[in-house]
Amino acid sequence: MSTVSNRTLPELNDLNRFFWTGGADGQLRFLRCGDCRFWLHPPGVVCPKCLSRNLAAEAVSGMGTIEALTVNHQRWSPDQEVPYVVAIVGLDEQQGLQLTTNIVGCPTDAAFIGQRVKVIFEAMEDVYLPLFTPA
C-alpha cells in the first residue's frame, strides 16, 4: 500500500482491480453471480448465496442511501482535513449491498441517515476512490 495525500491506496490485484479502477469511466462495479444474480461485496471467488463460481463485474447505478454515519474529528495524518463523514451506504441494487465510504460535497452536519446519495470518484494514481455526495 502507498500513501498519497492523506489516503492509503489499496494494492490492486485480479480480484479487486475492476472495483478500484471503474471510476475511470464513471462506473461503480461489484461482482455479480451469473447464476442467481446476487451482488457481492467485498469480492470473492464464490457466490455466498448459491456457491456458483460464475461471477463477473457489473456496473451498478451508483445510487444509494446512507444507512449509518459518523463524523470523525481525529486527524490521522498532518495534512488530513477534519471533520469528515464516514458512512455506510446501502446501494439501490440489493438490500445488504453496502459500501463504507466518505460523504463529500456537503457540510458534515448536513449528512444524515436516510439521505439519498450518488457516487463520485476521486482519482489518485491508478485508483478511483468511490465517494458519495447528496443526490
KOLMAR-92066 format. One line per field, with one value per atom (N, C-alpha, C, O): x, y, z; chain. Coordinates in nm, 4 decimals, decimal comma. Layout:
// KOLMAR-92066
px: (X / ...)
py: (Y / ...)
pz: (Z / ...)
mol: (A / ...)
END
This chain:
// KOLMAR-92066
px: (0,0842 / 0,0000 / 0,0882 / 0,1969 / 0,0386 / 0,1126 / 0,0218 / -0,1002 / 0,0829 / 0,0048 / 0,0256 / 0,1390 / -0,0827 / -0,0810 / -0,1724 / -0,2818 / -0,1283 / -0,2062 / -0,2321 / -0,1374 / -0,3579 / -0,3869 / -0,4627 / -0,5263 / -0,4572 / -0,5273 / -0,4282 / -0,3311 / -0,4548 / -0,3768 / -0,4476 / -0,5664 / -0,3752 / -0,4355 / -0,4261 / -0,3292 / -0,5263 / -0,5238 / -0,4232 / -0,3887 / -0,3778 / -0,2942 / -0,3880 / -0,4739 / -0,3716 / -0,4593 / -0,4174 / -0,2987 / -0,5193 / -0,4940 / -0,6074 / -0,6998 / -0,6008 / -0,7014 / -0,8420 / -0,9401 / -0,8534 / -0,9839 / -1,0494 / -1,1718 / -0,9705 / -1,0296 / -1,0080 / -1,0638 / -0,9293 / -0,8940 / -1,0180 / -1,0214 / -1,1183 / -1,2399 / -1,3052 / -1,3580 / -1,3019 / -1,3661 / -1,2901 / -1,3498 / -1,1584 / -1,0771 / -1,0460 / -0,9999 / -1,0693 / -1,0404 / -1,1663 / -1,1570 / -1,2820 / -1,4070 / -1,4403 / -1,5084 / -1,3925 / -1,4200 / -1,3594 / -1,3995 / -1,2636 / -1,2038 / -1,3099 / -1,2986 / -1,4129 / -1,5229 / -1,6530 / -1,7621 / -1,6394 / -1,7545 / -1,8466 / -1,9624 / -1,7977 / -1,8818 / -1,8377 / -1,7205 / -1,9305 / -1,9066 / -1,9446 / -2,0585 / -1,8486 / -1,8721 / -1,8557 / -1,7693 / -1,9413 / -1,9348 / -1,9425 / -1,9866 / -1,9000 / -1,9180 / -2,0644 / -2,1333 / -2,1106 / -2,2477 / -2,2464 / -2,1753 / -2,3254 / -2,3351 / -2,4159 / -2,5262 / -2,3608 / -2,4286 / -2,5407 / -2,6237 / -2,5441 / -2,6485 / -2,7682 / -2,8808 / -2,7469 / -2,8592 / -2,8752 / -2,9710 / -2,7818 / -2,7854 / -2,7607 / -2,7944 / -2,7036 / -2,6712 / -2,5477 / -2,4481 / -2,5540 / -2,4386 / -2,3552 / -2,4112 / -2,2226 / -2,1411 / -2,0310 / -1,9680 / -2,0097 / -1,9022 / -1,8689 / -1,9600 / -1,7429 / -1,6265 / -1,6194 / -1,6887 / -1,5340 / -1,5259 / -1,4747 / -1,3954 / -1,5205 / -1,4774 / -1,4721 / -1,4915 / -1,4460 / -1,4347 / -1,5557 / -1,5657 / -1,6478 / -1,7677 / -1,8868 / -1,8729 / -2,0021 / -2,1235 / -2,1658 / -2,1817 / -2,1843 / -2,2248 / -2,3692 / -2,4082 / -2,4480 / -2,5884 / -2,6085 / -2,6797 / -2,5454 / -2,5697 / -2,4432 / -2,4495 / -2,3284 / -2,1976 / -2,1433 / -2,0495 / -2,2022 / -2,1521 / -2,0196 / -1,9923 / -1,9391 / -1,8156 / -1,8308 / -1,7334 / -1,9528 / -1,9844 / -2,0053 / -2,1181 / -1,8961 / -1,9014 / -1,8361 / -1,7356 / -1,8938 / -1,8371 / -1,8687 / -1,9699 / -1,7812 / -1,8031 / -1,9107 / -1,9088 / -2,0053 / -2,1110 / -2,1274 / -2,1065 / -2,1647 / -2,1870 / -2,3215 / -2,4196 / -2,3236 / -2,4474 / -2,4836 / -2,4065 / -2,5992 / -2,6469 / -2,5639 / -2,5581 / -2,5001 / -2,4256 / -2,5131 / -2,4663 / -2,6393 / -2,7331 / -2,7520 / -2,7520 / -2,7680 / -2,7872 / -2,8407 / -2,8775 / -2,8436 / -2,8964 / -2,7978 / -2,7435 / -2,7745 / -2,6882 / -2,7609 / -2,8706 / -2,6987 / -2,7582 / -2,6995 / -2,7660 / -2,5756 / -2,5103 / -2,4003 / -2,3453 / -2,3680 / -2,2588 / -2,1994 / -2,2606 / -2,0793 / -2,0125 / -1,9310 / -1,8821 / -1,9170 / -1,8329 / -1,7029 / -1,7020 / -1,5934 / -1,4629 / -1,3913 / -1,3806 / -1,3426 / -1,2687 / -1,1208 / -1,0432 / -1,0815 / -0,9425 / -0,8595 / -0,8959 / -0,7496 / -0,6563 / -0,5560 / -0,4765 / -0,5591 / -0,4723 / -0,3408 / -0,2472 / -0,3330 / -0,2077 / -0,2043 / -0,3094 / -0,0859 / -0,0749 / -0,1543 / -0,1997 / -0,1715 / -0,2416 / -0,3887 / -0,4547 / -0,4405 / -0,5795 / -0,6739 / -0,6543 / -0,7765 / -0,8767 / -0,9815 / -1,0320 / -1,0141 / -1,1185 / -1,2160 / -1,1774 / -1,3386 / -1,4002 / -1,4390 / -1,4427 / -1,4679 / -1,5147 / -1,6126 / -1,6109 / -1,6981 / -1,8037 / -1,7623 / -1,7240 / -1,7703 / -1,7552 / -1,8950 / -1,9638 / -1,9371 / -2,0737 / -2,0785 / -1,9906 / -2,1827 / -2,2183 / -2,3340 / -2,4405 / -2,3106 / -2,4124 / -2,4672 / -2,3919 / -2,5987 / -2,6673 / -2,6998 / -2,7683 / -2,6523 / -2,6768 / -2,8181 / -2,8727 / -2,8757 / -3,0141 / -3,0359 / -3,1469 / -2,9323 / -2,9492 / -2,9926 / -3,0584 / -2,9556 / -2,9847 / -2,9720 / -2,8745 / -3,0687 / -3,0590 / -2,9362 / -2,9157 / -2,8558 / -2,7353 / -2,6110 / -2,5006 / -2,6248 / -2,5092 / -2,4668 / -2,5301 / -2,3588 / -2,3174 / -2,1723 / -2,0920 / -2,1413 / -2,0054 / -1,9748 / -2,0523 / -1,8621 / -1,8143 / -1,7335 / -1,6430 / -1,7657 / -1,7138 / -1,7151 / -1,7470 / -1,6806 / -1,6920 / -1,8041 / -1,8295 / -1,8713 / -1,9712 / -1,9031 / -1,8469 / -1,9082 / -1,8414 / -1,9420 / -2,0530 / -1,9011 / -1,9858 / -2,0958 / -2,1878 / -2,0882 / -2,1850 / -2,1185 / -2,0229 / -2,1680 / -2,1140 / -2,1338 / -2,2317 / -2,0418 / -2,0513 / -2,1821 / -2,2341 / -2,2360 / -2,3607 / -2,4842 / -2,5963 / -2,4654 / -2,5783 / -2,6028 / -2,7066 / -2,5081 / -2,5269 / -2,6128 / -2,5967 / -2,7047 / -2,7930 / -2,8337 / -2,8341 / -2,8675 / -2,9150 / -3,0462 / -3,1361 / -3,0560 / -3,1734 / -3,1551 / -3,2400 / -3,0463 / -3,0205 / -2,9864 / -2,9104 / -3,0423 / -3,0118 / -2,8795 / -2,8563 / -2,7929 / -2,6606 / -2,6274 / -2,6890 / -2,5268 / -2,4806 / -2,3287 / -2,2636 / -2,2738 / -2,1295 / -2,0606 / -2,1123 / -1,9437 / -1,8484 / -1,7130 / -1,7007 / -1,6136 / -1,4841 / -1,3731 / -1,3724 / -1,2791 / -1,1572 / -1,0427 / -1,0120 / -0,9801 / -0,8695 / -0,7397 / -0,7053 / -0,6684 / -0,5375 / -0,4506 / -0,4766 / -0,3481 / -0,2625 / -0,3503 / -0,4216 / -0,3479 / -0,4294 / -0,5556 / -0,6184 / -0,5923 / -0,7085 / -0,8134 / -0,7805 / -0,9397 / -1,0513 / -1,1338 / -1,2058 / -1,1225 / -1,1913 / -1,3375 / -1,3688 / -1,4294 / -1,5717 / -1,6140 / -1,6044 / -1,6601 / -1,7122 / -1,8565 / -1,8991 / -1,9320 / -2,0730 / -2,1037 / -2,0454 / -2,1964 / -2,2403 / -2,3930 / -2,4538 / -2,4567 / -2,6036 / -2,6572 / -2,6041 / -2,7629 / -2,8225 / -2,9139 / -2,9733)
py: (-0,1177 / 0,0000 / 0,1233 / 0,1247 / 0,2266 / 0,3516 / 0,4631 / 0,4573 / 0,5639 / 0,6767 / 0,7943 / 0,8350 / 0,8487 / 0,9671 / 1,0663 / 1,0302 / 1,1917 / 1,2909 / 1,2332 / 1,2017 / 1,2188 / 1,1654 / 1,0332 / 0,9938 / 0,9652 / 0,8378 / 0,7260 / 0,7440 / 0,6119 / 0,4923 / 0,4214 / 0,3903 / 0,3962 / 0,3345 / 0,1826 / 0,1283 / 0,1142 / -0,0322 / -0,0860 / -0,0194 / -0,2064 / -0,2773 / -0,3469 / -0,4252 / -0,3185 / -0,3780 / -0,5210 / -0,5528 / -0,6077 / -0,7460 / -0,7902 / -0,7133 / -0,9128 / -0,9628 / -0,9679 / -0,9635 / -0,9770 / -0,9884 / -0,8527 / -0,8455 / -0,7442 / -0,6156 / -0,5041 / -0,3953 / -0,5297 / -0,4236 / -0,3579 / -0,2354 / -0,4336 / -0,3781 / -0,2753 / -0,1745 / -0,3004 / -0,2109 / -0,0788 / 0,0287 / -0,0881 / 0,0311 / 0,1119 / 0,2254 / 0,0579 / 0,1325 / 0,1695 / 0,2401 / 0,1241 / 0,1508 / 0,2981 / 0,3388 / 0,3785 / 0,5213 / 0,5894 / 0,7007 / 0,5254 / 0,5846 / 0,6117 / 0,7073 / 0,5277 / 0,5520 / 0,5849 / 0,5737 / 0,6255 / 0,6701 / 0,5600 / 0,5864 / 0,4362 / 0,3225 / 0,2596 / 0,2262 / 0,2437 / 0,1695 / 0,0249 / -0,0042 / -0,0655 / -0,2058 / -0,2961 / -0,2751 / -0,3964 / -0,5021 / -0,6352 / -0,6417 / -0,7411 / -0,8747 / -0,9137 / -0,8804 / -0,9862 / -1,0364 / -1,1790 / -1,2127 / -1,2616 / -1,4017 / -1,4134 / -1,3597 / -1,4826 / -1,5030 / -1,6047 / -1,6133 / -1,6828 / -1,7849 / -1,7337 / -1,7387 / -1,6846 / -1,6398 / -1,4876 / -1,4363 / -1,4145 / -1,2688 / -1,1933 / -1,0753 / -1,2580 / -1,1959 / -1,1078 / -1,1493 / -0,9861 / -0,8956 / -0,9285 / -0,9575 / -0,9250 / -0,9479 / -0,8449 / -0,8048 / -0,8034 / -0,7111 / -0,7338 / -0,7382 / -0,7482 / -0,7394 / -0,8573 / -0,9575 / -0,8444 / -0,9500 / -1,0810 / -1,0828 / -1,1885 / -1,3229 / -1,4111 / -1,3636 / -1,5385 / -1,6302 / -1,7218 / -1,7985 / -1,7130 / -1,7966 / -1,7148 / -1,6347 / -1,7352 / -1,6662 / -1,7188 / -1,8399 / -1,6327 / -1,6795 / -1,7293 / -1,7957 / -1,6979 / -1,7394 / -1,8769 / -1,9605 / -1,9017 / -2,0281 / -2,1111 / -2,2212 / -2,0588 / -2,1258 / -2,1384 / -2,2142 / -2,0643 / -2,0649 / -1,9891 / -1,8999 / -2,0267 / -1,9530 / -1,8674 / -1,8110 / -1,8585 / -1,7810 / -1,6344 / -1,5851 / -1,5660 / -1,4280 / -1,3350 / -1,3699 / -1,2165 / -1,1162 / -0,9777 / -0,9580 / -0,8829 / -0,7453 / -0,6815 / -0,6936 / -0,6130 / -0,5405 / -0,4046 / -0,3906 / -0,3054 / -0,1711 / -0,1630 / -0,2250 / -0,0858 / -0,0539 / 0,0901 / 0,1601 / 0,1333 / 0,2688 / 0,3765 / 0,4900 / 0,3418 / 0,4404 / 0,5196 / 0,6143 / 0,4817 / 0,5488 / 0,4660 / 0,3430 / 0,5345 / 0,4632 / 0,5539 / 0,6690 / 0,4983 / 0,5664 / 0,5500 / 0,4415 / 0,6580 / 0,6486 / 0,5671 / 0,6030 / 0,4558 / 0,3685 / 0,3930 / 0,3691 / 0,4406 / 0,4729 / 0,5733 / 0,5747 / 0,6576 / 0,7524 / 0,7966 / 0,7846 / 0,8476 / 0,9106 / 1,0270 / 1,0226 / 1,1297 / 1,2428 / 1,2272 / 1,2277 / 1,2133 / 1,1907 / 1,3249 / 1,4027 / 1,3502 / 1,4729 / 1,4445 / 1,5368 / 1,3182 / 1,2788 / 1,3001 / 1,2521 / 1,3707 / 1,3915 / 1,2758 / 1,2654 / 1,1881 / 1,0702 / 1,0972 / 1,0180 / 1,2082 / 1,2498 / 1,4020 / 1,4656 / 1,4614 / 1,6067 / 1,6860 / 1,7967 / 1,6312 / 1,7059 / 1,6683 / 1,7128 / 1,5878 / 1,5442 / 1,6535 / 1,7125 / 1,6788 / 1,7776 / 1,7118 / 1,6043 / 1,7759 / 1,7289 / 1,8433 / 1,9593 / 1,8153 / 1,6834 / 1,6288 / 1,7022 / 1,4979 / 1,4344 / 1,3241 / 1,2719 / 1,2892 / 1,1912 / 1,0549 / 1,0423 / 0,9536 / 0,8136 / 0,7535 / 0,7665 / 0,6882 / 0,6363 / 0,4974 / 0,4568 / 0,4260 / 0,3014 / 0,3364 / 0,3792 / 0,3172 / 0,3454 / 0,2136 / 0,1261 / 0,2002 / 0,0852 / 0,1155 / 0,2138 / 0,0331 / 0,0547 / 0,0099 / -0,0828 / 0,0769 / 0,0510 / -0,0892 / -0,1418 / -0,1501 / -0,2750 / -0,3934 / -0,4851 / -0,3914 / -0,5096 / -0,4751 / -0,4121 / -0,5155 / -0,4963 / -0,5724 / -0,6886 / -0,5068 / -0,5686 / -0,5416 / -0,5716 / -0,4858 / -0,4471 / -0,3094 / -0,2088 / -0,3059 / -0,1841 / -0,1515 / -0,2380 / -0,0235 / 0,0247 / 0,1240 / 0,2166 / 0,1053 / 0,2028 / 0,3055 / 0,2696 / 0,4327 / 0,5381 / 0,6705 / 0,6764 / 0,7754 / 0,9114 / 0,9837 / 0,9598 / 1,0731 / 1,1612 / 1,2958 / 1,3526 / 1,3458 / 1,4708 / 1,5629 / 1,5217 / 1,6876 / 1,7787 / 1,8430 / 1,9021 / 1,8326 / 1,8977 / 1,9172 / 1,8468 / 2,0123 / 2,0260 / 1,8965 / 1,8250 / 1,8663 / 1,7406 / 1,7301 / 1,6199 / 1,8412 / 1,8345 / 1,8265 / 1,8197 / 1,8272 / 1,8156 / 1,6715 / 1,6419 / 1,5815 / 1,4395 / 1,3743 / 1,4027 / 1,2865 / 1,2226 / 1,0829 / 1,0529 / 0,9992 / 0,8642 / 0,8747 / 0,9496 / 0,7997 / 0,8040 / 0,8951 / 0,8970 / 0,9706 / 1,0635 / 0,9878 / 0,8911 / 1,0317 / 0,9745 / 1,0328 / 1,1533 / 0,9452 / 0,9864 / 0,9187 / 0,8196 / 0,9767 / 0,9191 / 0,9151 / 0,9954 / 0,8204 / 0,8010 / 0,9080 / 0,9519 / 0,9487 / 1,0270 / 0,9616 / 0,8791 / 0,9959 / 0,9299 / 1,0315 / 1,1387 / 0,9955 / 1,0727 / 0,9917 / 0,8822 / 1,0467 / 0,9769 / 1,0033 / 1,1179 / 0,8957 / 0,9039 / 0,7952 / 0,6762 / 0,8362 / 0,7433 / 0,6609 / 0,7186 / 0,5275 / 0,4435 / 0,3917 / 0,2971 / 0,4543 / 0,4134 / 0,5242 / 0,6428 / 0,4837 / 0,5766 / 0,5428 / 0,4430 / 0,6270 / 0,6025 / 0,6401 / 0,7544 / 0,5461 / 0,5797 / 0,6548 / 0,6024 / 0,7764 / 0,8607 / 0,8905 / 0,8669 / 0,9416 / 0,9709 / 1,1148 / 1,1705 / 1,1733 / 1,3100 / 1,3115 / 1,2237 / 1,4102 / 1,4136 / 1,4120 / 1,4781 / 1,3351 / 1,3199 / 1,4384 / 1,4443)
pz: (0,0000 / 0,0000 / 0,0000 / 0,0577 / -0,0661 / -0,0674 / -0,0186 / -0,0337 / 0,0397 / 0,0881 / -0,0049 / -0,0300 / -0,0556 / -0,1394 / -0,0702 / -0,0268 / -0,0594 / 0,0127 / 0,1510 / 0,2230 / 0,1897 / 0,3221 / 0,3153 / 0,4131 / 0,2035 / 0,1891 / 0,1601 / 0,0867 / 0,2188 / 0,1877 / 0,0740 / 0,0833 / -0,0323 / -0,1503 / -0,1436 / -0,0906 / -0,1973 / -0,1968 / -0,2979 / -0,3955 / -0,2723 / -0,3689 / -0,4668 / -0,4262 / -0,5949 / -0,6956 / -0,7256 / -0,7324 / -0,7438 / -0,7839 / -0,8751 / -0,9017 / -0,9228 / -1,0173 / -0,9578 / -1,0321 / -0,8267 / -0,7626 / -0,7370 / -0,7256 / -0,7277 / -0,6924 / -0,7954 / -0,7810 / -0,8969 / -0,9936 / -1,0541 / -1,0658 / -1,0921 / -1,1529 / -1,0610 / -1,1080 / -0,9302 / -0,8335 / -0,8226 / -0,8275 / -0,8080 / -0,7835 / -0,9086 / -0,8971 / -1,0267 / -1,1494 / -1,2277 / -1,3281 / -1,1849 / -1,2562 / -1,2691 / -1,3633 / -1,1748 / -1,1803 / -1,3012 / -1,3352 / -1,3672 / -1,4875 / -1,5934 / -1,6701 / -1,5975 / -1,6908 / -1,6168 / -1,6726 / -1,4909 / -1,4135 / -1,3664 / -1,3342 / -1,3614 / -1,3248 / -1,1927 / -1,1754 / -1,1011 / -0,9778 / -1,0062 / -1,0428 / -0,9893 / -1,0238 / -0,9022 / -0,8170 / -0,8975 / -0,7970 / -0,8693 / -0,9841 / -0,8027 / -0,8597 / -0,8498 / -0,7534 / -0,9533 / -0,9547 / -1,0047 / -1,0993 / -0,9404 / -0,9785 / -1,1083 / -1,1187 / -1,2047 / -1,3315 / -1,3229 / -1,4134 / -1,2141 / -1,1998 / -1,1202 / -1,1698 / -0,9981 / -0,9148 / -0,9137 / -0,8560 / -0,9774 / -0,9918 / -0,8609 / -0,8515 / -0,7612 / -0,6324 / -0,6471 / -0,7064 / -0,5931 / -0,5900 / -0,4674 / -0,3617 / -0,4785 / -0,3607 / -0,3478 / -0,4456 / -0,2240 / -0,1897 / -0,0432 / 0,0395 / -0,0083 / -0,0943 / -0,1907 / -0,1728 / -0,2945 / -0,3951 / -0,3378 / -0,2436 / -0,3953 / -0,3572 / -0,4801 / -0,5920 / -0,4602 / -0,5733 / -0,5876 / -0,6833 / -0,4912 / -0,4958 / -0,4452 / -0,3528 / -0,5053 / -0,4632 / -0,3257 / -0,3098 / -0,2274 / -0,0948 / -0,0897 / 0,0063 / -0,1915 / -0,1923 / -0,2554 / -0,1998 / -0,3731 / -0,4439 / -0,4649 / -0,5196 / -0,4216 / -0,4298 / -0,5722 / -0,5971 / -0,6642 / -0,8019 / -0,8093 / -0,7289 / -0,9069 / -0,9350 / -1,0609 / -1,1108 / -1,1110 / -1,2310 / -1,1926 / -1,1919 / -1,1610 / -1,1138 / -1,2148 / -1,2768 / -1,2309 / -1,3207 / -1,2652 / -1,1981 / -1,2939 / -1,2515 / -1,3376 / -1,4601 / -1,2726 / -1,3422 / -1,2755 / -1,1550 / -1,3540 / -1,3021 / -1,2308 / -1,2719 / -1,1239 / -1,0527 / -1,0871 / -1,1527 / -1,0433 / -1,0734 / -1,0042 / -1,0514 / -0,8935 / -0,8167 / -0,7210 / -0,6579 / -0,7099 / -0,6200 / -0,4934 / -0,4980 / -0,3806 / -0,2557 / -0,1470 / -0,1706 / -0,0270 / 0,0908 / 0,2050 / 0,2258 / 0,2794 / 0,3971 / 0,5027 / 0,5453 / 0,5452 / 0,6462 / 0,7851 / 0,8859 / 0,7903 / 0,9170 / 0,8869 / 0,7768 / 0,9851 / 0,9634 / 1,0955 / 1,2017 / 1,0852 / 1,1971 / 1,1424 / 1,0295 / 1,2227 / 1,1855 / 1,2630 / 1,3861 / 1,1893 / 1,2505 / 1,2658 / 1,1710 / 1,3874 / 1,4170 / 1,4410 / 1,4658 / 1,4339 / 1,4576 / 1,3320 / 1,2247 / 1,3444 / 1,2332 / 1,2360 / 1,3294 / 1,1333 / 1,1289 / 1,0583 / 1,0688 / 0,9866 / 0,9234 / 0,9264 / 0,9353 / 0,9191 / 0,9317 / 0,8276 / 0,8565 / 0,7079 / 0,6030 / 0,5884 / 0,4944 / 0,6793 / 0,6699 / 0,7186 / 0,8248 / 0,6385 / 0,6765 / 0,7644 / 0,7320 / 0,8753 / 0,9655 / 0,9887 / 0,9745 / 1,0231 / 1,0345 / 0,8969 / 0,7982 / 0,8925 / 0,7701 / 0,8065 / 0,9180 / 0,7106 / 0,7344 / 0,6801 / 0,5638 / 0,7650 / 0,7256 / 0,7320 / 0,8333 / 0,6248 / 0,6191 / 0,5595 / 0,4835 / 0,5955 / 0,5273 / 0,4354 / 0,4799 / 0,3054 / 0,2047 / 0,1538 / 0,1110 / 0,1587 / 0,1006 / -0,0437 / -0,0719 / -0,1364 / -0,2788 / -0,3155 / -0,2558 / -0,4139 / -0,4554 / -0,5111 / -0,5034 / -0,5666 / -0,6397 / -0,5539 / -0,6029 / -0,4252 / -0,3440 / -0,1965 / -0,1553 / -0,1179 / 0,0266 / 0,0768 / 0,0417 / 0,1581 / 0,2111 / 0,1282 / 0,1735 / 0,0078 / -0,0722 / -0,0238 / -0,0558 / 0,0537 / 0,1220 / 0,0938 / 0,0590 / 0,1100 / 0,0907 / 0,2016 / 0,2252 / 0,2701 / 0,3670 / 0,2890 / 0,2136 / 0,3068 / 0,2207 / 0,2947 / 0,4135 / 0,2243 / 0,2770 / 0,2046 / 0,0865 / 0,2777 / 0,2193 / 0,1987 / 0,2922 / 0,0774 / 0,0411 / -0,0287 / -0,0622 / -0,0496 / -0,1242 / -0,0431 / -0,0997 / 0,0893 / 0,1768 / 0,3130 / 0,3455 / 0,3932 / 0,5288 / 0,6070 / 0,5853 / 0,6974 / 0,7728 / 0,8504 / 0,8675 / 0,8972 / 0,9741 / 0,8850 / 0,9356 / 0,7533 / 0,6602 / 0,6160 / 0,5568 / 0,6441 / 0,6093 / 0,7173 / 0,8360 / 0,6752 / 0,7728 / 0,7261 / 0,6067 / 0,8224 / 0,7934 / 0,7161 / 0,7543 / 0,6083 / 0,5213 / 0,4013 / 0,3121 / 0,3972 / 0,2868 / 0,1589 / 0,1618 / 0,0479 / -0,0828 / -0,1303 / -0,1207 / -0,1818 / -0,2268 / -0,3597 / -0,3989 / -0,4280 / -0,5546 / -0,5525 / -0,4855 / -0,6269 / -0,6289 / -0,7127 / -0,8154 / -0,6669 / -0,7447 / -0,7197 / -0,6291 / -0,7962 / -0,7804 / -0,7595 / -0,8200 / -0,6723 / -0,6516 / -0,7104 / -0,6633 / -0,8136 / -0,8802 / -0,8049 / -0,7760 / -0,7736 / -0,7090 / -0,7705 / -0,7525 / -0,8424 / -0,9167 / -1,0096 / -1,0917 / -1,0001 / -1,0885 / -1,0198 / -1,0672 / -0,9079 / -0,8287 / -0,8336 / -0,8321 / -0,8392 / -0,8353 / -0,7119 / -0,7094 / -0,6097 / -0,4833 / -0,4942 / -0,5274 / -0,4669 / -0,4732 / -0,3461 / -0,2351 / -0,3651 / -0,2577 / -0,2921 / -0,4051 / -0,1974 / -0,2244 / -0,1863 / -0,0933 / -0,2603 / -0,2403 / -0,2430 / -0,3042 / -0,1775 / -0,1815 / -0,3249 / -0,4141 / -0,3436 / -0,4779 / -0,5085 / -0,6162)
mol: (A / A / A / A / A / A / A / A / A / A / A / A / A / A / A / A / A / A / A / A / A / A / A / A / A / A / A / A / A / A / A / A / A / A / A / A / A / A / A / A / A / A / A / A / A / A / A / A / A / A / A / A / A / A / A / A / A / A / A / A / A / A / A / A / A / A / A / A / A / A / A / A / A / A / A / A / A / A / A / A / A / A / A / A / A / A / A / A / A / A / A / A / A / A / A / A / A / A / A / A / A / A / A / A / A / A / A / A / A / A / A / A / A / A / A / A / A / A / A / A / A / A / A / A / A / A / A / A / A / A / A / A / A / A / A / A / A / A / A / A / A / A / A / A / A / A / A / A / A / A / A / A / A / A / A / A / A / A / A / A / A / A / A / A / A / A / A / A / A / A / A / A / A / A / A / A / A / A / A / A / A / A / A / A / A / A / A / A / A / A / A / A / A / A / A / A / A / A / A / A / A / A / A / A / A / A / A / A / A / A / A / A / A / A / A / A / A / A / A / A / A / A / A / A / A / A / A / A / A / A / A / A / A / A / A / A / A / A / A / A / A / A / A / A / A / A / A / A / A / A / A / A / A / A / A / A / A / A / A / A / A / A / A / A / A / A / A / A / A / A / A / A / A / A / A / A / A / A / A / A / A / A / A / A / A / A / A / A / A / A / A / A / A / A / A / A / A / A / A / A / A / A / A / A / A / A / A / A / A / A / A / A / A / A / A / A / A / A / A / A / A / A / A / A / A / A / A / A / A / A / A / A / A / A / A / A / A / A / A / A / A / A / A / A / A / A / A / A / A / A / A / A / A / A / A / A / A / A / A / A / A / A / A / A / A / A / A / A / A / A / A / A / A / A / A / A / A / A / A / A / A / A / A / A / A / A / A / A / A / A / A / A / A / A / A / A / A / A / A / A / A / A / A / A / A / A / A / A / A / A / A / A / A / A / A / A / A / A / A / A / A / A / A / A / A / A / A / A / A / A / A / A / A / A / A / A / A / A / A / A / A / A / A / A / A / A / A / A / A / A / A / A / A / A / A / A / A / A / A / A / A / A / A / A / A / A / A / A / A / A / A / A / A / A / A / A / A / A / A / A / A / A / A / A / A / A / A / A / A / A / A / A / A / A / A / A / A / A / A / A / A / A / A / A / A / A / A / A / A / A / A / A / A / A / A / A / A / A / A / A / A / A / A / A / A / A / A / A / A / A / A / A / A / A / A / A / A / A / A / A)
END
